[in-house]
């Protein structure tokens, strides 16, 4: 009987020791487990640096832009659109070299193709009508071919010699200059066919009293100048204005019409 009591006590002690050991082991498991747990949302690839996209080099030759301003405008546009690309201009070759990624290179090709376009060519027909006493007594037409962004000049008249100096009064050493006398029309265009900006400068000059070469007094030149900027649509005539001719009892009305050639 006493032996049974000792055995029962021993069993209870053993269970208590085992229970305490299990509890102690369980208490130490969470720190170990949490130390081995990876933070959420992370992966091994997050720690690797992102590889830069490979770059290529290409040279674009401009076929239609020839002026310095147009060349510079295309370079500026490329630098604004592609800030990460390296852009080099070679004016003597009319070329632009780029060092950029494949994506930027494709964008550059599209930008250059859109900007490097042939300039439009216009036919400007000026009609100058003489008006005297409120009546139209005659008219003349003059035609100029003008490339957009450039200037075209038409001249009609004569070149008058003007004495500028002599040496010892000898005709062989006479120094002369020449002056254009007559009609001069200067035109410049820009913009689109439906809203064409046109700048017109018309100058008419004539001699008041022609004098022989070598005369003591230089010839007197009468001059009339018309300078005007306006906007018109192709195919629609526009009256630019009128001017009074000095020394004559008449005036001239100036009109122009523009046609797109190509």
KEZA-791274 format. One record per residue (C-alpha): residue number from 1; residue in three letters; y, x, z. Coordinates in steps of 0.1 Angstrom, whole numbers, padded with zeros to 4 digits. Example, Ala and Ser with C-alpha at 12.3 -4.5 7.8 and 13.67 -1.06 7.14 Angstrom:
BEGIN
<marvex i="1" aa="ALA" y="-0045" x="0123" z="0078"/>
<marvex i="2" aa="SER" y="-0011" x="0137" z="0071"/>
//
This chain:
BEGIN
<marvex i="1" aa="UNK" y="0000" x="0000" z="0000"/>
<marvex i="2" aa="UNK" y="0024" x="0028" z="0009"/>
<marvex i="3" aa="UNK" y="0014" x="0047" z="-0023"/>
<marvex i="4" aa="UNK" y="0023" x="0017" z="-0044"/>
<marvex i="5" aa="UNK" y="0058" x="0015" z="-0028"/>
<marvex i="6" aa="UNK" y="0064" x="0052" z="-0036"/>
<marvex i="7" aa="UNK" y="0053" x="0048" z="-0072"/>
<marvex i="8" aa="UNK" y="0076" x="0018" z="-0076"/>
<marvex i="9" aa="UNK" y="0105" x="0037" z="-0062"/>
<marvex i="10" aa="UNK" y="0098" x="0066" z="-0086"/>
<marvex i="11" aa="UNK" y="0098" x="0043" z="-0116"/>
<marvex i="12" aa="UNK" y="0131" x="0028" z="-0106"/>
<marvex i="13" aa="UNK" y="0146" x="0063" z="-0102"/>
<marvex i="14" aa="UNK" y="0133" x="0074" z="-0136"/>
<marvex i="15" aa="UNK" y="0147" x="0043" z="-0153"/>
<marvex i="16" aa="UNK" y="0181" x="0049" z="-0137"/>
<marvex i="17" aa="UNK" y="0182" x="0085" z="-0148"/>
<marvex i="18" aa="UNK" y="0172" x="0076" z="-0184"/>
<marvex i="19" aa="UNK" y="0198" x="0048" z="-0185"/>
<marvex i="20" aa="UNK" y="0225" x="0072" z="-0173"/>
<marvex i="21" aa="UNK" y="0215" x="0098" z="-0199"/>
<marvex i="22" aa="UNK" y="0216" x="0072" z="-0227"/>
<marvex i="23" aa="UNK" y="0251" x="0060" z="-0215"/>
<marvex i="24" aa="UNK" y="0264" x="0096" z="-0214"/>
<marvex i="25" aa="UNK" y="0250" x="0103" z="-0249"/>
<marvex i="26" aa="UNK" y="0265" x="0072" z="-0263"/>
<marvex i="27" aa="UNK" y="0299" x="0080" z="-0247"/>
<marvex i="28" aa="UNK" y="0300" x="0113" z="-0267"/>
<marvex i="29" aa="UNK" y="0289" x="0099" z="-0301"/>
<marvex i="30" aa="UNK" y="0323" x="0082" z="-0312"/>
<marvex i="31" aa="UNK" y="0344" x="0114" z="-0311"/>
<marvex i="32" aa="UNK" y="0318" x="0133" z="-0331"/>
<marvex i="33" aa="UNK" y="0315" x="0104" z="-0356"/>
<marvex i="34" aa="UNK" y="0353" x="0101" z="-0359"/>
<marvex i="35" aa="UNK" y="0357" x="0138" z="-0365"/>
<marvex i="36" aa="UNK" y="0334" x="0135" z="-0395"/>
<marvex i="37" aa="UNK" y="0350" x="0104" z="-0410"/>
<marvex i="38" aa="UNK" y="0373" x="0109" z="-0441"/>
<marvex i="39" aa="UNK" y="0407" x="0091" z="-0442"/>
<marvex i="40" aa="UNK" y="0407" x="0060" z="-0463"/>
<marvex i="41" aa="UNK" y="0421" x="0063" z="-0498"/>
<marvex i="42" aa="UNK" y="0415" x="0100" z="-0502"/>
<marvex i="43" aa="UNK" y="0392" x="0118" z="-0527"/>
<marvex i="44" aa="UNK" y="0385" x="0154" z="-0535"/>
<marvex i="45" aa="UNK" y="0405" x="0151" z="-0567"/>
<marvex i="46" aa="UNK" y="0437" x="0143" z="-0548"/>
<marvex i="47" aa="UNK" y="0440" x="0178" z="-0535"/>
<marvex i="48" aa="UNK" y="0438" x="0193" z="-0571"/>
<marvex i="49" aa="UNK" y="0472" x="0200" z="-0589"/>
<marvex i="50" aa="UNK" y="0478" x="0180" z="-0620"/>
<marvex i="51" aa="UNK" y="0474" x="0200" z="-0652"/>
<marvex i="52" aa="UNK" y="0505" x="0202" z="-0675"/>
<marvex i="53" aa="UNK" y="0502" x="0186" z="-0709"/>
<marvex i="54" aa="UNK" y="0497" x="0213" z="-0736"/>
<marvex i="55" aa="UNK" y="0528" x="0221" z="-0758"/>
<marvex i="56" aa="UNK" y="0530" x="0228" z="-0795"/>
<marvex i="57" aa="UNK" y="0557" x="0243" z="-0818"/>
<marvex i="58" aa="UNK" y="0570" x="0227" z="-0850"/>
<marvex i="59" aa="UNK" y="0599" x="0232" z="-0873"/>
<marvex i="60" aa="UNK" y="0616" x="0202" z="-0890"/>
<marvex i="61" aa="UNK" y="0636" x="0209" z="-0922"/>
<marvex i="62" aa="UNK" y="0665" x="0184" z="-0928"/>
<marvex i="63" aa="UNK" y="0668" x="0173" z="-0964"/>
<marvex i="64" aa="UNK" y="0698" x="0150" z="-0964"/>
<marvex i="65" aa="UNK" y="0721" x="0163" z="-0936"/>
<marvex i="66" aa="UNK" y="0742" x="0192" z="-0948"/>
<marvex i="67" aa="UNK" y="0774" x="0192" z="-0928"/>
<marvex i="68" aa="UNK" y="0778" x="0209" z="-0894"/>
<marvex i="69" aa="UNK" y="0787" x="0177" z="-0876"/>
<marvex i="70" aa="UNK" y="0757" x="0158" z="-0888"/>
<marvex i="71" aa="UNK" y="0734" x="0187" z="-0879"/>
<marvex i="72" aa="UNK" y="0748" x="0189" z="-0844"/>
<marvex i="73" aa="UNK" y="0746" x="0151" z="-0839"/>
<marvex i="74" aa="UNK" y="0708" x="0152" z="-0846"/>
<marvex i="75" aa="UNK" y="0703" x="0180" z="-0821"/>
<marvex i="76" aa="UNK" y="0723" x="0162" z="-0795"/>
<marvex i="77" aa="UNK" y="0703" x="0130" z="-0800"/>
<marvex i="78" aa="UNK" y="0670" x="0149" z="-0797"/>
<marvex i="79" aa="UNK" y="0681" x="0166" z="-0764"/>
<marvex i="80" aa="UNK" y="0691" x="0132" z="-0749"/>
<marvex i="81" aa="UNK" y="0659" x="0115" z="-0760"/>
<marvex i="82" aa="UNK" y="0636" x="0144" z="-0751"/>
<marvex i="83" aa="UNK" y="0650" x="0162" z="-0720"/>
<marvex i="84" aa="UNK" y="0618" x="0182" z="-0714"/>
<marvex i="85" aa="UNK" y="0615" x="0195" z="-0749"/>
<marvex i="86" aa="UNK" y="0629" x="0229" z="-0760"/>
<marvex i="87" aa="UNK" y="0651" x="0224" z="-0791"/>
<marvex i="88" aa="UNK" y="0665" x="0252" z="-0813"/>
<marvex i="89" aa="UNK" y="0688" x="0247" z="-0843"/>
<marvex i="90" aa="UNK" y="0688" x="0270" z="-0873"/>
<marvex i="91" aa="UNK" y="0719" x="0261" z="-0892"/>
<marvex i="92" aa="UNK" y="0714" x="0286" z="-0920"/>
<marvex i="93" aa="UNK" y="0680" x="0271" z="-0928"/>
<marvex i="94" aa="UNK" y="0691" x="0235" z="-0921"/>
<marvex i="95" aa="UNK" y="0661" x="0233" z="-0897"/>
<marvex i="96" aa="UNK" y="0653" x="0223" z="-0861"/>
<marvex i="97" aa="UNK" y="0624" x="0239" z="-0841"/>
<marvex i="98" aa="UNK" y="0609" x="0221" z="-0812"/>
<marvex i="99" aa="UNK" y="0585" x="0232" z="-0784"/>
<marvex i="100" aa="UNK" y="0571" x="0200" z="-0768"/>
<marvex i="101" aa="UNK" y="0541" x="0180" z="-0760"/>
<marvex i="102" aa="UNK" y="0522" x="0160" z="-0786"/>
<marvex i="103" aa="UNK" y="0538" x="0128" z="-0774"/>
<marvex i="104" aa="UNK" y="0574" x="0142" z="-0775"/>
<marvex i="105" aa="UNK" y="0567" x="0158" z="-0809"/>
<marvex i="106" aa="UNK" y="0557" x="0124" z="-0823"/>
<marvex i="107" aa="UNK" y="0589" x="0109" z="-0809"/>
<marvex i="108" aa="UNK" y="0610" x="0137" z="-0824"/>
<marvex i="109" aa="UNK" y="0595" x="0132" z="-0858"/>
<marvex i="110" aa="UNK" y="0604" x="0095" z="-0857"/>
<marvex i="111" aa="UNK" y="0640" x="0103" z="-0845"/>
<marvex i="112" aa="UNK" y="0646" x="0128" z="-0873"/>
<marvex i="113" aa="UNK" y="0631" x="0105" z="-0899"/>
<marvex i="114" aa="UNK" y="0655" x="0078" z="-0889"/>
<marvex i="115" aa="UNK" y="0686" x="0100" z="-0888"/>
<marvex i="116" aa="UNK" y="0680" x="0123" z="-0918"/>
<marvex i="117" aa="UNK" y="0687" x="0097" z="-0944"/>
<marvex i="118" aa="UNK" y="0704" x="0100" z="-0978"/>
<marvex i="119" aa="UNK" y="0741" x="0091" z="-0976"/>
<marvex i="120" aa="UNK" y="0752" x="0059" z="-0993"/>
<marvex i="121" aa="UNK" y="0772" x="0063" z="-1025"/>
<marvex i="122" aa="UNK" y="0800" x="0037" z="-1033"/>
<marvex i="123" aa="UNK" y="0820" x="0030" z="-1064"/>
<marvex i="124" aa="UNK" y="0856" x="0022" z="-1054"/>
<marvex i="125" aa="UNK" y="0877" x="0005" z="-1081"/>
<marvex i="126" aa="UNK" y="0915" x="0006" z="-1073"/>
<marvex i="127" aa="UNK" y="0938" x="-0018" z="-1092"/>
<marvex i="128" aa="UNK" y="0975" x="-0010" z="-1092"/>
<marvex i="129" aa="UNK" y="0996" x="-0039" z="-1104"/>
<marvex i="130" aa="UNK" y="1032" x="-0035" z="-1114"/>
<marvex i="131" aa="UNK" y="1054" x="-0064" z="-1101"/>
<marvex i="132" aa="UNK" y="1090" x="-0069" z="-1113"/>
<marvex i="133" aa="UNK" y="1111" x="-0099" z="-1104"/>
<marvex i="134" aa="UNK" y="1081" x="-0115" z="-1087"/>
<marvex i="135" aa="UNK" y="1061" x="-0114" z="-1119"/>
<marvex i="136" aa="UNK" y="1030" x="-0092" z="-1127"/>
<marvex i="137" aa="UNK" y="1039" x="-0072" z="-1157"/>
<marvex i="138" aa="UNK" y="1008" x="-0049" z="-1160"/>
<marvex i="139" aa="UNK" y="0980" x="-0032" z="-1141"/>
<marvex i="140" aa="UNK" y="0959" x="-0001" z="-1142"/>
<marvex i="141" aa="UNK" y="0924" x="0005" z="-1127"/>
<marvex i="142" aa="UNK" y="0910" x="0037" z="-1114"/>
<marvex i="143" aa="UNK" y="0874" x="0043" z="-1103"/>
<marvex i="144" aa="UNK" y="0861" x="0068" z="-1078"/>
<marvex i="145" aa="UNK" y="0826" x="0076" z="-1066"/>
<marvex i="146" aa="UNK" y="0826" x="0083" z="-1029"/>
<marvex i="147" aa="UNK" y="0797" x="0095" z="-1007"/>
<marvex i="148" aa="UNK" y="0798" x="0080" z="-0972"/>
<marvex i="149" aa="UNK" y="0814" x="0104" z="-0948"/>
<marvex i="150" aa="UNK" y="0830" x="0125" z="-0975"/>
<marvex i="151" aa="UNK" y="0863" x="0126" z="-0994"/>
<marvex i="152" aa="UNK" y="0869" x="0119" z="-1031"/>
<marvex i="153" aa="UNK" y="0901" x="0127" z="-1049"/>
<marvex i="154" aa="UNK" y="0914" x="0115" z="-1082"/>
<marvex i="155" aa="UNK" y="0945" x="0130" z="-1099"/>
<marvex i="156" aa="UNK" y="0964" x="0121" z="-1130"/>
<marvex i="157" aa="UNK" y="0996" x="0137" z="-1142"/>
<marvex i="158" aa="UNK" y="1009" x="0172" z="-1149"/>
<marvex i="159" aa="UNK" y="1016" x="0205" z="-1132"/>
<marvex i="160" aa="UNK" y="1052" x="0215" z="-1131"/>
<marvex i="161" aa="UNK" y="1062" x="0252" z="-1128"/>
<marvex i="162" aa="UNK" y="1087" x="0260" z="-1101"/>
<marvex i="163" aa="UNK" y="1106" x="0293" z="-1099"/>
<marvex i="164" aa="UNK" y="1101" x="0310" z="-1066"/>
<marvex i="165" aa="UNK" y="1117" x="0344" z="-1072"/>
<marvex i="166" aa="UNK" y="1126" x="0372" z="-1097"/>
<marvex i="167" aa="UNK" y="1129" x="0409" z="-1097"/>
<marvex i="168" aa="UNK" y="1161" x="0424" z="-1112"/>
<marvex i="169" aa="UNK" y="1165" x="0392" z="-1131"/>
<marvex i="170" aa="UNK" y="1138" x="0402" z="-1156"/>
<marvex i="171" aa="UNK" y="1116" x="0374" z="-1169"/>
<marvex i="172" aa="UNK" y="1086" x="0396" z="-1169"/>
<marvex i="173" aa="UNK" y="1087" x="0397" z="-1131"/>
<marvex i="174" aa="UNK" y="1094" x="0361" z="-1125"/>
<marvex i="175" aa="UNK" y="1073" x="0345" z="-1097"/>
<marvex i="176" aa="UNK" y="1062" x="0309" z="-1102"/>
<marvex i="177" aa="UNK" y="1044" x="0281" z="-1083"/>
<marvex i="178" aa="UNK" y="1030" x="0249" z="-1097"/>
<marvex i="179" aa="UNK" y="1034" x="0214" z="-1083"/>
<marvex i="180" aa="UNK" y="1012" x="0184" z="-1092"/>
<marvex i="181" aa="UNK" y="1033" x="0155" z="-1104"/>
<marvex i="182" aa="UNK" y="1019" x="0121" z="-1112"/>
<marvex i="183" aa="UNK" y="0993" x="0099" z="-1094"/>
<marvex i="184" aa="UNK" y="0969" x="0111" z="-1067"/>
<marvex i="185" aa="UNK" y="0943" x="0088" z="-1050"/>
<marvex i="186" aa="UNK" y="0923" x="0101" z="-1021"/>
<marvex i="187" aa="UNK" y="0895" x="0080" z="-1005"/>
<marvex i="188" aa="UNK" y="0870" x="0083" z="-0977"/>
<marvex i="189" aa="UNK" y="0843" x="0058" z="-0966"/>
<marvex i="190" aa="UNK" y="0821" x="0053" z="-0936"/>
<marvex i="191" aa="UNK" y="0801" x="0025" z="-0920"/>
<marvex i="192" aa="UNK" y="0777" x="0000" z="-0936"/>
<marvex i="193" aa="UNK" y="0780" x="-0019" z="-0969"/>
<marvex i="194" aa="UNK" y="0788" x="-0052" z="-0950"/>
<marvex i="195" aa="UNK" y="0815" x="-0035" z="-0928"/>
<marvex i="196" aa="UNK" y="0828" x="-0006" z="-0949"/>
<marvex i="197" aa="UNK" y="0855" x="0015" z="-0934"/>
<marvex i="198" aa="UNK" y="0878" x="0029" z="-0961"/>
<marvex i="199" aa="UNK" y="0907" x="0053" z="-0958"/>
<marvex i="200" aa="UNK" y="0930" x="0053" z="-0988"/>
<marvex i="201" aa="UNK" y="0959" x="0077" z="-0995"/>
<marvex i="202" aa="UNK" y="0979" x="0071" z="-1028"/>
<marvex i="203" aa="UNK" y="1007" x="0094" z="-1037"/>
<marvex i="204" aa="UNK" y="1030" x="0089" z="-1068"/>
<marvex i="205" aa="UNK" y="1055" x="0115" z="-1077"/>
<marvex i="206" aa="UNK" y="1079" x="0121" z="-1107"/>
<marvex i="207" aa="UNK" y="1107" x="0145" z="-1116"/>
<marvex i="208" aa="UNK" y="1141" x="0130" z="-1113"/>
<marvex i="209" aa="UNK" y="1156" x="0155" z="-1137"/>
<marvex i="210" aa="UNK" y="1135" x="0181" z="-1155"/>
<marvex i="211" aa="UNK" y="1151" x="0215" z="-1157"/>
<marvex i="212" aa="UNK" y="1141" x="0245" z="-1178"/>
<marvex i="213" aa="UNK" y="1121" x="0273" z="-1162"/>
<marvex i="214" aa="UNK" y="1145" x="0299" z="-1147"/>
<marvex i="215" aa="UNK" y="1173" x="0274" z="-1139"/>
<marvex i="216" aa="UNK" y="1192" x="0281" z="-1108"/>
<marvex i="217" aa="UNK" y="1183" x="0248" z="-1092"/>
<marvex i="218" aa="UNK" y="1147" x="0237" z="-1086"/>
<marvex i="219" aa="UNK" y="1136" x="0203" z="-1100"/>
<marvex i="220" aa="UNK" y="1140" x="0173" z="-1078"/>
<marvex i="221" aa="UNK" y="1108" x="0154" z="-1072"/>
<marvex i="222" aa="UNK" y="1107" x="0117" z="-1063"/>
<marvex i="223" aa="UNK" y="1077" x="0108" z="-1042"/>
<marvex i="224" aa="UNK" y="1060" x="0076" z="-1029"/>
<marvex i="225" aa="UNK" y="1032" x="0077" z="-1004"/>
<marvex i="226" aa="UNK" y="1007" x="0050" z="-0994"/>
<marvex i="227" aa="UNK" y="0983" x="0057" z="-0965"/>
<marvex i="228" aa="UNK" y="0961" x="0029" z="-0951"/>
<marvex i="229" aa="UNK" y="0928" x="0024" z="-0934"/>
<marvex i="230" aa="UNK" y="0909" x="-0009" z="-0937"/>
<marvex i="231" aa="UNK" y="0875" x="-0026" z="-0934"/>
<marvex i="232" aa="UNK" y="0860" x="-0045" z="-0963"/>
<marvex i="233" aa="UNK" y="0826" x="-0059" z="-0976"/>
<marvex i="234" aa="UNK" y="0811" x="-0046" z="-1008"/>
<marvex i="235" aa="UNK" y="0818" x="-0068" z="-1038"/>
<marvex i="236" aa="UNK" y="0848" x="-0085" z="-1023"/>
<marvex i="237" aa="UNK" y="0883" x="-0074" z="-1035"/>
<marvex i="238" aa="UNK" y="0909" x="-0066" z="-1008"/>
<marvex i="239" aa="UNK" y="0946" x="-0062" z="-1012"/>
<marvex i="240" aa="UNK" y="0955" x="-0030" z="-0993"/>
<marvex i="241" aa="UNK" y="0993" x="-0035" z="-0995"/>
<marvex i="242" aa="UNK" y="1023" x="-0028" z="-1018"/>
<marvex i="243" aa="UNK" y="1049" x="-0001" z="-1022"/>
<marvex i="244" aa="UNK" y="1084" x="-0001" z="-1036"/>
<marvex i="245" aa="UNK" y="1091" x="0025" z="-1063"/>
<marvex i="246" aa="UNK" y="1123" x="0044" z="-1056"/>
<marvex i="247" aa="UNK" y="1148" x="0044" z="-1085"/>
<marvex i="248" aa="UNK" y="1131" x="0013" z="-1101"/>
<marvex i="249" aa="UNK" y="1135" x="-0024" z="-1097"/>
<marvex i="250" aa="UNK" y="1098" x="-0030" z="-1092"/>
<marvex i="251" aa="UNK" y="1070" x="-0026" z="-1068"/>
<marvex i="252" aa="UNK" y="1032" x="-0020" z="-1070"/>
<marvex i="253" aa="UNK" y="1004" x="-0040" z="-1054"/>
<marvex i="254" aa="UNK" y="0973" x="-0020" z="-1045"/>
<marvex i="255" aa="UNK" y="0939" x="-0036" z="-1043"/>
<marvex i="256" aa="UNK" y="0903" x="-0022" z="-1041"/>
<marvex i="257" aa="UNK" y="0868" x="-0034" z="-1044"/>
<marvex i="258" aa="UNK" y="0837" x="-0014" z="-1033"/>
<marvex i="259" aa="UNK" y="0802" x="-0015" z="-1048"/>
<marvex i="260" aa="UNK" y="0771" x="0002" z="-1035"/>
<marvex i="261" aa="UNK" y="0756" x="0025" z="-1061"/>
<marvex i="262" aa="UNK" y="0726" x="0038" z="-1040"/>
//
